[in-house]
Amino acid sequence: MIRRTYIWTVFGVCLAVALSAMAWISLTVLRLDRSEAQAQQQAAVEEDVRLALWRMDSALAPLIARESARPYFTYTAFYPAERAYTRMFAEIQRGEVLMPSPLLTESTPHVLLHFQFGPNGELTSPQVPSGNMRDLAEARGYVTHEAIQARAARLGQLQSLLTREKLLSALRQKQLPIATPRRISEATELQEPRESAKKQIARNEIEWQARYQSQQLAVQGNAPPWYSPLASDLGDEGIRPIWVGEVLVLARRVGVNGQEYVQGCWLDWPTVKEQLLAQVKDLLPAADLEPVSSQSLDRQARMLAALPASLVPGEVRVGSTPRLSPIRLSLFIAWACVLGAAVAVALLLLQALSLSERRGAFVSAVTHELRTPLTTFRMYTEMLAEGMLRDEEKHRQYLDTLRAEADRLGHLVGNVLAYARLDGRRFGDRLEVISLRELLNRVEGRLTERARQADMRLAVEARDAPGRPVRLRADPSAVEQILFNLVDNACKYAASASDGVIQLSAEQAGESVTLRVRDRGPGIAVEDSRRLFRPFSKSAREAANSAPGLGLGLALSRRLARTMGGDLQLDRSVKDGTCFVLTFPAA
């Protein structure tokens, strides 16, 4: 008992350690799996954000290119046609042919008003002519009086929100550097840092610079070949989007005849925002655009290249993580293997301990079974050898006793050897087709003699159809051993029955041949019937308090029957005595 407890304790400790390690590994792997899934989902969101930024910048490119390509003199309501782009801001002389500015006659989408700050700081608009120019515009039908009034109201509103100094201060701020091959390679080196945040920053910087360059190329590609607004007294400078307070404008500095002008347009930000978000609604349904007043590098993550605005993705629905990912499937298989191995080891230990206990019980039973006949042999042989017996009758009785004990030992040793040979799979090679009557005639003599020794009688009954003998496929010697074990058990346990008849009946039932061995003894208790066919199931105490035997005969008989394709069962329907049913396939 102590050894059994020790073995199970060691097994439990080892199993607990193995399961704890497996649980820790599983938790770590699942945490990494969740992190990887979240990283993939975040990467998918960032990819949608980048695609959305490309769409919006592409949608803004025509607007930026159109406003950048406008000649500087179009920011006056009328200009002289004969000067051919020279001295366009000089005073208009009498008799010169005046041309209306395109800004006066056309309506530009997304632009509330075009404006210009002169060198003296005066704010004007080509869409709001004054004096004679206004009369000329209305008289020629270039623009209606109502339209001029509405634009004049906007000009007044803009004058209260914007000053030349604020605009110049914003224009003089340093612009974001354009990506060069060296800067791109430096950012690419950050593609393998330990922190994923640095990877994202580097990727977003490269992406923003690529969109910025694409925007500049679009502007240059849409400019007329005969005019470059960047070529002026102020150097290489184009139109730029700027937030001045709550006003979003496209503005540029223009140098004409040594004087500086600031030209631009007031964008309708709510309309621009609405249309830009509509472009990406399929990617980011809950997206929003927020103004960015200062173009700092840390805001480039989701910033437009065309406008100083940052994209806010909002709540993004990502696909659900698959319940059975490859990692989780591998973990499930690993857990199944570990638990299966644990169960297999537990069953192996249980079988080993059970076998050890049965072998111990077998040794105890064999010791008890051998001690009694050996003692009888020693005592009787000593008495016979010393000539202590003078009576011939007693002499004959002693010899009969020695012969019975020898038969008993032979039967015991024969069962043990047969069971050992059966474990070695040596049975089942001598099957032959034999008639039922021939088989019974072959075993009847030995069985009758064993019943006679127990003062009992064997009654054999075979039900054969006339002219059609029943035939079966079996090993006759093995069948004889099975029937002898059954009759021997009946002689041991039913010897005290009032009816000392052992019935052996045989008949064919369908495709099988059935042999029944029945006695009228006390029968078998239900709790004993559960371990009836277990080998070595009888302990030394049980062997001492019951009929002689090791508890091996029935286990051997069943295994012999099954080796030959048959079976041996206890007929539980019989209440008066004990009945065993032996079946074989019919030939």
C-alpha positions as CSV (number, residue, x, y, z in Angstrom):
1,M,0.0,0.0,0.0
2,I,2.8,2.4,0.9
3,R,4.6,1.6,-2.4
4,R,1.4,2.2,-4.4
5,T,0.9,5.6,-2.6
6,Y,4.5,6.6,-3.3
7,I,4.3,5.7,-7.0
8,W,1.0,7.7,-7.5
9,T,2.4,10.6,-5.5
10,V,5.5,10.8,-7.7
11,F,3.3,10.5,-10.8
12,G,1.0,13.3,-9.6
13,V,4.0,15.6,-8.9
14,C,5.5,15.0,-12.4
15,L,2.1,15.4,-14.0
16,A,1.5,18.7,-12.2
17,V,5.0,20.0,-13.2
18,A,4.4,19.0,-16.8
19,L,0.9,20.6,-16.9
20,S,2.1,23.8,-15.3
21,A,4.9,24.2,-17.8
22,M,2.5,23.4,-20.6
23,A,0.0,26.0,-19.2
24,W,2.7,28.7,-19.0
25,I,3.8,27.9,-22.6
26,S,0.2,28.0,-23.8
27,L,-0.5,31.4,-22.1
28,T,2.7,32.9,-23.6
29,V,1.9,31.6,-27.0
30,L,-1.7,32.8,-26.9
31,R,-0.5,36.2,-25.7
32,L,1.9,36.4,-28.6
33,D,-0.8,35.2,-31.0
34,R,-3.2,37.9,-29.8
35,S,-0.4,40.5,-30.1
36,E,0.3,39.3,-33.7
37,A,-3.4,39.4,-34.5
38,Q,-3.8,42.9,-33.1
39,A,-0.6,44.0,-35.0
40,Q,-2.1,42.6,-38.3
41,Q,-5.4,44.3,-37.6
42,Q,-3.6,47.6,-36.9
43,A,-1.5,47.2,-40.0
44,A,-4.7,46.7,-42.0
45,V,-6.1,49.9,-40.5
46,E,-2.9,51.8,-41.3
47,E,-3.0,50.5,-44.9
48,D,-6.6,51.8,-45.3
49,V,-5.4,55.1,-43.8
50,R,-2.6,55.4,-46.3
51,L,-4.9,54.5,-49.2
52,A,-7.4,57.1,-48.0
53,L,-4.7,59.7,-47.8
54,W,-3.6,58.9,-51.4
55,R,-7.2,59.3,-52.6
56,M,-7.7,62.6,-50.9
57,D,-4.4,64.0,-52.1
58,S,-5.2,62.9,-55.6
59,A,-8.6,64.5,-55.4
60,L,-7.0,67.8,-54.2
61,A,-4.2,67.8,-56.9
62,P,-6.3,69.5,-59.6
63,L,-7.4,72.3,-57.3
64,I,-3.8,73.0,-56.1
65,A,-2.5,72.7,-59.6
66,R,-5.1,75.1,-61.1
67,E,-4.6,77.7,-58.4
68,S,-0.8,77.4,-58.6
69,A,-0.9,77.9,-62.4
70,R,-2.8,81.2,-62.4
71,P,-0.8,84.2,-63.7
72,Y,-0.3,86.9,-61.1
73,F,-2.1,89.5,-63.2
74,T,-5.4,87.6,-63.1
75,Y,-5.8,88.8,-59.5
76,T,-7.0,92.2,-60.9
77,A,-10.5,92.6,-62.3
78,F,-9.3,93.8,-65.7
79,Y,-5.8,93.8,-67.3
80,P,-4.5,95.3,-70.6
81,A,-4.3,92.8,-73.4
82,E,-1.5,94.5,-75.4
83,R,1.2,94.4,-72.7
84,A,1.7,90.6,-73.2
85,Y,2.5,89.8,-69.6
86,T,4.9,92.8,-69.2
87,R,4.2,95.7,-66.8
88,M,0.8,94.2,-66.1
89,F,0.5,96.0,-62.8
90,A,1.3,99.4,-64.3
91,E,-1.4,102.1,-64.4
92,I,-3.9,101.6,-67.2
93,Q,-3.8,104.1,-70.0
94,R,-6.6,105.6,-71.9
95,G,-7.4,103.6,-75.1
96,E,-5.9,100.3,-73.9
97,V,-8.0,97.2,-74.5
98,L,-9.0,95.6,-71.2
99,M,-9.6,91.9,-70.7
100,P,-11.7,90.6,-67.8
101,S,-9.9,88.4,-65.4
102,P,-11.0,84.7,-65.5
103,L,-11.5,85.0,-61.7
104,L,-14.2,87.7,-62.3
105,T,-16.3,85.7,-64.7
106,E,-15.9,82.1,-63.6
107,S,-17.1,80.3,-60.4
108,T,-14.4,78.1,-58.9
109,P,-15.6,75.0,-56.9
110,H,-14.5,74.9,-53.3
111,V,-13.2,78.5,-53.4
112,L,-15.1,81.2,-51.5
113,L,-13.0,84.1,-52.7
114,H,-9.8,85.0,-54.5
115,F,-7.8,87.9,-52.9
116,Q,-4.6,89.9,-53.1
117,F,-2.7,91.9,-50.5
118,G,-0.8,94.8,-52.2
119,P,2.5,96.2,-51.0
120,N,0.6,98.8,-48.9
121,G,-1.4,96.0,-47.1
122,E,-4.7,96.8,-48.9
123,L,-6.9,93.7,-49.4
124,T,-8.6,93.4,-52.8
125,S,-10.3,90.8,-54.8
126,P,-10.6,90.4,-58.6
127,Q,-14.1,89.3,-58.0
128,V,-15.1,92.5,-56.2
129,P,-14.1,95.3,-58.7
130,S,-14.5,98.9,-57.6
131,G,-15.2,102.3,-59.3
132,N,-15.2,102.3,-63.1
133,M,-14.1,98.7,-63.2
134,R,-17.3,97.7,-61.3
135,D,-19.4,99.7,-63.7
136,L,-17.6,98.1,-66.7
137,A,-18.1,94.6,-65.3
138,E,-21.8,95.1,-64.7
139,A,-22.4,97.0,-68.0
140,R,-20.7,94.3,-70.1
141,G,-22.5,91.6,-68.2
142,Y,-19.4,89.9,-66.9
143,V,-21.0,89.6,-63.5
144,T,-24.2,90.6,-61.9
145,H,-24.7,93.2,-59.2
146,E,-26.0,90.6,-56.7
147,A,-22.9,88.5,-57.2
148,I,-20.6,91.4,-56.6
149,Q,-22.5,92.3,-53.5
150,A,-22.2,88.7,-52.1
151,R,-18.5,88.6,-52.8
152,A,-18.0,92.0,-51.3
153,A,-19.6,90.7,-48.1
154,R,-17.2,87.8,-48.1
155,L,-14.3,90.2,-48.7
156,G,-15.3,92.2,-45.7
157,Q,-15.6,89.0,-43.6
158,L,-12.1,87.9,-44.8
159,Q,-10.7,91.3,-43.9
160,S,-11.8,90.9,-40.3
161,L,-10.2,87.4,-40.1
162,L,-7.0,87.9,-42.1
163,T,-4.1,90.4,-42.3
164,R,-1.2,90.7,-44.5
165,E,1.3,90.3,-41.6
166,K,-0.3,87.1,-40.4
167,L,-0.3,85.7,-43.9
168,L,3.3,86.6,-44.6
169,S,4.4,85.2,-41.2
170,A,2.8,81.9,-42.1
171,L,4.3,81.9,-45.5
172,R,7.8,82.6,-44.2
173,Q,7.7,79.5,-41.9
174,K,10.0,76.7,-42.9
175,Q,8.3,74.2,-45.2
176,L,8.6,70.5,-44.6
177,P,11.7,69.0,-46.3
178,I,11.1,67.1,-49.5
179,A,12.2,63.5,-49.4
180,T,15.6,62.8,-51.0
181,P,17.1,59.4,-51.7
182,R,19.4,59.8,-48.6
183,R,16.5,60.7,-46.3
184,I,14.5,57.7,-47.6
185,S,17.3,55.3,-47.0
186,E,17.8,56.7,-43.5
187,A,14.1,56.2,-42.7
188,T,14.2,52.7,-44.3
189,E,17.0,51.7,-41.9
190,L,14.4,52.1,-39.2
191,Q,12.3,49.4,-40.7
192,E,13.8,46.8,-38.4
193,P,13.9,48.4,-34.9
194,R,12.7,46.6,-31.8
195,E,9.8,49.1,-31.3
196,S,7.0,48.8,-33.7
197,A,6.2,52.5,-33.2
198,K,9.5,53.5,-34.8
199,K,8.7,51.3,-37.7
200,Q,5.3,53.0,-38.2
201,I,6.8,56.4,-37.9
202,A,9.5,55.6,-40.5
203,R,6.9,54.1,-42.8
204,N,4.5,57.1,-42.4
205,E,7.3,59.6,-43.0
206,I,8.3,57.9,-46.3
207,E,4.7,57.7,-47.3
208,W,4.0,61.4,-46.6
209,Q,7.1,62.4,-48.5
210,A,6.1,60.2,-51.5
211,R,2.7,61.9,-51.5
212,Y,4.2,65.3,-51.2
213,Q,6.5,64.7,-54.2
214,S,3.6,63.3,-56.2
215,Q,1.6,66.5,-55.3
216,Q,4.5,68.8,-56.5
217,L,4.8,66.8,-59.7
218,A,1.1,67.1,-60.3
219,V,1.3,70.9,-59.8
220,Q,4.2,71.2,-62.2
221,G,2.6,69.0,-64.7
222,N,-0.5,71.1,-64.8
223,A,1.3,74.5,-65.2
224,P,1.3,76.1,-68.6
225,P,4.6,75.8,-70.5
226,W,4.6,79.6,-71.1
227,Y,4.4,80.6,-67.4
228,S,5.9,79.6,-64.2
229,P,4.4,81.4,-61.1
230,L,7.5,80.4,-59.1
231,A,9.8,82.5,-61.2
232,S,9.7,85.9,-59.6
233,D,11.8,88.4,-57.8
234,L,11.3,86.4,-54.6
235,G,12.9,83.2,-55.9
236,D,11.5,79.7,-56.2
237,E,8.3,79.8,-54.3
238,G,4.9,78.4,-55.1
239,I,1.4,78.4,-53.7
240,R,1.0,76.9,-50.2
241,P,-2.0,75.8,-48.1
242,I,-2.0,77.7,-44.7
243,W,-4.3,77.9,-41.7
244,V,-4.6,81.4,-40.4
245,G,-6.9,81.1,-37.4
246,E,-10.0,79.3,-38.7
247,V,-9.4,80.3,-42.3
248,L,-7.9,77.9,-44.8
249,V,-6.2,79.7,-47.7
250,L,-4.0,78.9,-50.6
251,A,-1.4,81.7,-50.8
252,R,1.8,82.7,-52.5
253,R,4.2,85.6,-52.5
254,V,4.8,87.3,-55.8
255,G,7.5,89.8,-56.6
256,V,6.5,92.3,-59.4
257,N,8.7,95.3,-60.3
258,G,10.5,95.1,-56.9
259,Q,7.3,95.0,-54.9
260,E,5.9,92.1,-52.9
261,Y,2.3,90.9,-53.4
262,V,0.5,88.2,-51.5
263,Q,-2.1,86.3,-53.7
264,G,-4.4,83.4,-52.9
265,C,-7.8,82.1,-52.4
266,W,-10.1,81.4,-49.5
267,L,-11.1,77.7,-49.5
268,D,-14.5,76.5,-48.4
269,W,-13.2,74.1,-45.8
270,P,-16.5,72.4,-44.8
271,T,-17.3,71.6,-48.4
272,V,-13.8,70.4,-49.1
273,K,-13.8,68.3,-46.0
274,E,-17.2,66.7,-46.8
275,Q,-16.2,65.8,-50.3
276,L,-12.8,64.4,-49.2
277,L,-14.4,62.2,-46.6
278,A,-16.9,61.0,-49.1
279,Q,-14.0,59.7,-51.2
280,V,-12.9,57.4,-48.4
281,K,-16.2,56.4,-46.9
282,D,-15.8,52.8,-48.1
283,L,-12.5,52.5,-46.4
284,L,-13.1,54.6,-43.2
285,P,-16.8,55.1,-42.6
286,A,-16.2,57.1,-39.3
287,A,-13.2,59.1,-40.5
288,D,-12.8,62.8,-39.8
289,L,-10.3,65.6,-40.8
290,E,-8.8,67.9,-38.3
291,P,-6.9,71.1,-39.1
292,V,-3.1,71.1,-38.3
293,S,-1.8,74.6,-37.6
294,S,1.9,73.6,-37.5
295,Q,3.4,71.1,-39.9
296,S,5.6,69.2,-37.4
297,L,7.1,65.8,-38.2
298,D,5.3,64.1,-35.4
299,R,1.9,64.9,-37.1
300,Q,2.9,63.4,-40.4
301,A,1.5,60.0,-39.4
302,R,-1.9,60.7,-41.0
303,M,-1.4,64.1,-42.5
304,L,-2.5,65.2,-46.0
305,A,0.3,66.3,-48.3
306,A,-1.9,68.8,-50.2
307,L,-3.5,70.5,-47.1
308,P,-2.5,71.0,-43.5
309,A,-5.1,68.5,-42.2
310,S,-4.8,65.3,-40.3
311,L,-6.9,62.2,-41.0
312,V,-8.6,60.7,-37.9
313,P,-9.7,57.2,-38.8
314,G,-12.4,56.9,-36.1
315,E,-13.7,53.6,-35.1
316,V,-12.7,51.0,-37.6
317,R,-14.3,47.6,-37.8
318,V,-11.7,44.9,-38.3
319,G,-12.3,41.3,-39.0
320,S,-12.7,39.0,-36.0
321,T,-9.7,36.9,-35.1
322,P,-10.2,33.3,-36.2
323,R,-11.1,31.0,-33.3
324,L,-8.8,28.2,-34.6
325,S,-5.7,29.9,-35.9
326,P,-2.7,27.6,-36.8
327,I,-1.1,28.5,-33.4
328,R,-4.2,27.6,-31.5
329,L,-4.7,24.4,-33.5
330,S,-1.1,23.4,-32.7
331,L,-1.7,24.2,-29.0
332,F,-4.9,22.1,-29.1
333,I,-3.0,19.2,-30.6
334,A,-0.1,19.6,-28.1
335,W,-2.6,19.6,-25.2
336,A,-4.3,16.5,-26.6
337,C,-1.0,14.7,-26.9
338,V,0.1,15.7,-23.4
339,L,-3.2,14.7,-21.9
340,G,-3.2,11.5,-23.9
341,A,0.3,10.7,-22.8
342,A,-0.7,11.4,-19.2
343,V,-3.7,9.1,-19.5
344,A,-1.5,6.4,-21.2
345,V,1.1,6.6,-18.4
346,A,-1.6,6.5,-15.7
347,L,-3.2,3.4,-17.3
348,L,0.2,1.8,-17.7
349,L,1.0,2.5,-14.0
350,L,-2.4,1.2,-13.1
351,Q,-1.9,-2.0,-15.1
352,A,1.6,-2.5,-13.8
353,L,0.5,-2.1,-10.2
354,S,-2.5,-4.3,-10.8
355,L,-0.3,-6.9,-12.4
356,S,2.2,-6.7,-9.6
357,E,-0.6,-7.2,-7.1
358,R,-2.1,-10.1,-9.0
359,R,1.3,-11.7,-9.3
360,G,1.8,-11.3,-5.6
361,A,-1.6,-12.9,-5.0
362,F,-0.6,-15.6,-7.4
363,V,2.6,-16.4,-5.5
364,S,0.7,-16.4,-2.2
365,A,-2.0,-18.7,-3.7
366,V,0.5,-21.0,-5.3
367,T,2.5,-21.2,-2.1
368,H,-0.7,-22.2,-0.2
369,E,-1.8,-24.6,-2.9
370,L,1.6,-26.3,-3.1
371,R,2.2,-26.5,0.7
372,T,-0.8,-28.8,1.5
373,P,-0.1,-31.5,-1.2
374,L,3.7,-31.4,-0.6
375,T,3.1,-31.8,3.2
376,T,0.8,-34.8,2.4
377,F,3.4,-36.2,0.0
378,R,6.2,-35.9,2.6
379,M,4.2,-37.4,5.4
380,Y,2.8,-40.3,3.5
381,T,6.0,-41.1,1.7
382,E,7.9,-41.1,5.0
383,M,5.3,-43.5,6.5
384,L,5.4,-45.8,3.5
385,A,9.2,-45.7,3.3
386,E,9.6,-46.6,7.0
387,G,7.0,-49.4,6.8
388,M,4.8,-48.0,9.4
389,L,1.7,-49.2,7.7
390,R,0.8,-52.9,8.2
391,D,-2.8,-52.7,7.0
392,E,-3.1,-53.3,3.3
393,E,-6.4,-51.2,3.2
394,K,-4.7,-48.2,4.7
395,H,-1.7,-48.7,2.4
396,R,-4.1,-48.6,-0.6
397,Q,-5.9,-45.5,0.7
398,Y,-2.6,-43.7,1.2
399,L,-1.6,-44.5,-2.4
400,D,-4.9,-43.2,-3.7
401,T,-4.5,-40.0,-1.7
402,L,-1.0,-39.5,-3.2
403,R,-2.3,-40.1,-6.7
404,A,-5.1,-37.6,-6.2
405,E,-2.7,-35.0,-4.9
406,A,-0.4,-35.7,-7.8
407,D,-3.3,-35.2,-10.2
408,R,-4.2,-32.0,-8.4
409,L,-0.7,-30.7,-8.7
410,G,-0.5,-31.8,-12.3
411,H,-3.8,-29.9,-13.1
412,L,-2.5,-26.8,-11.3
413,V,0.8,-26.8,-13.1
414,G,-0.9,-27.6,-16.4
415,N,-3.2,-24.5,-16.1
416,V,-0.2,-22.3,-15.3
417,L,1.8,-23.6,-18.2
418,A,-1.2,-23.3,-20.5
419,Y,-1.7,-19.7,-19.5
420,A,2.0,-18.9,-20.0
421,R,1.8,-20.5,-23.5
422,L,-1.4,-18.5,-24.2
423,D,0.4,-15.3,-23.3
424,G,3.1,-16.3,-25.8
425,R,0.4,-16.8,-28.5
426,R,1.1,-20.5,-29.0
427,F,-2.5,-21.5,-29.2
428,G,-4.9,-21.3,-32.1
429,D,-2.6,-23.1,-34.6
430,R,-4.1,-26.6,-34.3
431,L,-7.7,-25.9,-35.2
432,E,-9.5,-28.7,-36.9
433,V,-13.1,-29.6,-37.9
434,I,-14.5,-32.2,-35.6
435,S,-18.0,-33.5,-35.0
436,L,-19.7,-32.7,-31.7
437,R,-20.4,-36.3,-30.8
438,E,-16.7,-37.3,-31.5
439,L,-15.6,-34.4,-29.3
440,L,-17.8,-35.4,-26.4
441,N,-16.8,-39.0,-26.6
442,R,-13.2,-37.9,-26.4
443,V,-13.5,-35.9,-23.2
444,E,-16.4,-37.8,-21.5
445,G,-14.1,-40.4,-19.8
446,R,-11.9,-37.9,-18.1
447,L,-14.8,-35.7,-17.0
448,T,-16.7,-38.6,-15.7
449,E,-13.7,-39.8,-13.6
450,R,-13.3,-36.3,-12.1
451,A,-17.0,-36.2,-11.2
452,R,-16.7,-39.6,-9.6
453,Q,-13.8,-38.5,-7.5
454,A,-16.0,-35.9,-6.0
455,D,-18.9,-38.4,-5.5
456,M,-20.9,-36.6,-8.3
457,R,-22.3,-37.8,-11.6
458,L,-21.8,-36.3,-15.1
459,A,-24.8,-36.3,-17.4
460,V,-23.9,-35.7,-21.1
461,E,-26.6,-34.7,-23.6
462,A,-25.9,-33.9,-27.3
463,R,-28.7,-32.9,-29.6
464,D,-27.9,-34.0,-33.1
465,A,-30.2,-34.0,-36.0
466,P,-30.6,-37.5,-37.5
467,G,-28.2,-37.9,-40.5
468,R,-26.8,-34.4,-40.0
469,P,-24.1,-34.5,-37.3
470,V,-23.1,-31.1,-35.7
471,R,-19.5,-30.1,-36.6
472,L,-17.4,-27.4,-35.2
473,R,-14.0,-25.9,-35.8
474,A,-11.8,-26.0,-32.6
475,D,-8.7,-27.5,-31.0
476,P,-9.9,-30.7,-29.2
477,S,-7.2,-30.6,-26.5
478,A,-8.0,-27.0,-25.7
479,V,-11.8,-27.8,-25.6
480,E,-11.0,-30.7,-23.3
481,Q,-9.0,-28.4,-21.0
482,I,-11.8,-25.9,-20.8
483,L,-14.5,-28.5,-20.1
484,F,-12.3,-30.1,-17.5
485,N,-11.8,-26.8,-15.7
486,L,-15.5,-26.2,-15.7
487,V,-16.3,-29.7,-14.3
488,D,-13.5,-29.4,-11.8
489,N,-15.0,-26.1,-10.5
490,A,-18.4,-27.8,-10.2
491,C,-16.8,-30.7,-8.3
492,K,-15.1,-28.2,-5.9
493,Y,-18.0,-25.8,-5.2
494,A,-21.1,-28.0,-5.7
495,A,-20.0,-31.2,-4.0
496,S,-22.3,-30.5,-1.0
497,A,-25.4,-30.0,-3.2
498,S,-28.3,-32.3,-2.7
499,D,-28.4,-33.0,-6.4
500,G,-24.9,-34.2,-7.3
501,V,-25.4,-34.2,-11.1
502,I,-23.3,-32.1,-13.4
503,Q,-25.1,-31.5,-16.7
504,L,-23.1,-31.2,-19.9
505,S,-25.4,-30.4,-22.8
506,A,-24.5,-29.5,-26.4
507,E,-26.5,-28.2,-29.4
508,Q,-26.2,-26.1,-32.5
509,A,-27.9,-22.7,-32.4
510,G,-27.7,-21.0,-35.8
511,E,-24.1,-20.5,-36.9
512,S,-22.6,-21.5,-33.5
513,V,-22.3,-24.6,-31.4
514,T,-23.2,-24.2,-27.7
515,L,-21.9,-26.3,-24.8
516,R,-23.4,-25.8,-21.3
517,V,-21.9,-27.0,-18.0
518,R,-24.4,-26.7,-15.1
519,D,-24.4,-27.8,-11.5
520,R,-26.9,-27.4,-8.6
521,G,-24.5,-25.8,-6.2
522,P,-24.9,-22.6,-4.2
523,G,-24.2,-20.4,-7.3
524,I,-21.9,-17.3,-7.6
525,A,-22.6,-14.0,-5.8
526,V,-23.0,-10.9,-8.0
527,E,-19.9,-9.2,-6.5
528,D,-17.8,-12.3,-7.2
529,S,-19.1,-12.6,-10.8
530,R,-17.5,-9.3,-11.7
531,R,-14.0,-10.6,-11.3
532,L,-14.8,-14.2,-12.1
533,F,-12.7,-14.3,-15.3
534,R,-9.7,-12.2,-14.0
535,P,-6.5,-14.2,-13.8
536,F,-5.1,-14.7,-10.3
537,S,-8.1,-13.1,-8.8
538,K,-8.0,-15.3,-5.7
539,S,-5.9,-14.2,-2.8
540,A,-4.1,-16.4,-0.3
541,R,-6.8,-15.8,2.3
542,E,-9.6,-16.6,-0.2
543,A,-7.7,-19.8,-1.2
544,A,-7.4,-20.8,2.4
545,N,-11.1,-20.2,3.1
546,S,-12.5,-21.8,-0.1
547,A,-12.0,-24.7,-2.4
548,P,-8.4,-25.3,-3.6
549,G,-7.4,-23.3,-6.7
550,L,-5.5,-20.2,-7.9
551,G,-8.4,-18.4,-9.6
552,L,-6.8,-19.1,-12.9
553,G,-9.0,-21.8,-14.5
554,L,-11.9,-19.6,-15.7
555,A,-9.5,-16.8,-17.0
556,L,-7.6,-19.5,-18.9
557,S,-10.7,-21.1,-20.3
558,R,-12.2,-17.9,-21.6
559,R,-8.9,-16.9,-23.3
560,L,-8.6,-20.3,-24.9
561,A,-12.2,-20.1,-26.2
562,R,-11.7,-16.6,-27.6
563,T,-8.4,-17.7,-29.2
564,M,-10.3,-20.3,-31.2
565,G,-13.0,-17.8,-32.2
566,G,-15.5,-18.7,-29.5
567,D,-16.4,-17.4,-26.1
568,L,-17.1,-18.4,-22.5
569,Q,-19.8,-16.6,-20.5
570,L,-21.7,-17.1,-17.2
571,D,-25.4,-17.6,-17.7
572,R,-26.8,-15.1,-15.2
573,S,-30.4,-16.1,-15.9
574,V,-29.8,-19.4,-14.0
575,K,-30.7,-18.9,-10.3
576,D,-30.5,-22.6,-9.1
577,G,-26.8,-23.4,-9.2
578,T,-24.2,-22.2,-11.8
579,C,-24.2,-22.5,-15.6
580,F,-21.4,-21.7,-17.9
581,V,-22.0,-21.3,-21.7
582,L,-19.2,-22.2,-24.1
583,T,-19.7,-21.3,-27.8
584,F,-17.8,-22.1,-30.9
585,P,-18.4,-21.3,-34.6
586,A,-20.0,-24.2,-36.5
587,A,-18.1,-25.7,-39.3
